Amino acid sequence: MGEKKRAATEYAIKRVGDRYYPVIMDRKAGGHYEINNPMTGGALSYNNPEAAEAYIKRARESEEGQR
């Protein structure tokens, strides 16, 4: 039967201490990439999981719109 095709880009949230980092998963490489904050140049992070989840939702919607 048909194999389920995974999305080219997958998102997740990494927690470090009291910060939440939206990350891009790279299953082929076996790791993840932190997303850069364009305002500071550092890694994008939030102090609550709801905000990080909202970012991931917007990123997925944006990706869907580009297809």
Secondary structure, 3 states (H helix, E strand, C coil): CCCCCCCCCEEEEEEECCEEEEEEEECCCCEEEECECCCCCCECCECCHHHHHHHHHHHHHHHHHHC
